[in-house]
Amino acid sequence: MHELSIAYDICRITEEHVGAGELASVLEVGVEVGVNAGLEIDSLEFCLEALLGAPPFGQAVPKIERLDGDELRVTYVEVEDGSP
């Protein structure tokens, strides 16, 4: 099940973008996945939900957009702005 290792990589990319100290403020991670990317997209989504819903994240959810082709990319990371 290489979807789990790809989900870990997506979490690592997220950490690189926001910093380790800000992972708890991540709300959503956008991912584009092509139907020909060689992944079981539902399994990837399940793995991401498990990883992003646990510490150090806690409240983040994946937003997966299915595309034609073989793309796989993180498109955005939504972070809580901390305003009251």
Protein Blocks (a to p, Z undefined) as FASTA:
>chain_A
ZZlmmmmmmmmmmmmmnopklmmmpmbdcddddfklopafklmmmmmmmmmmpcfklpac
cdddddedjddcdfbdcddehiZZ
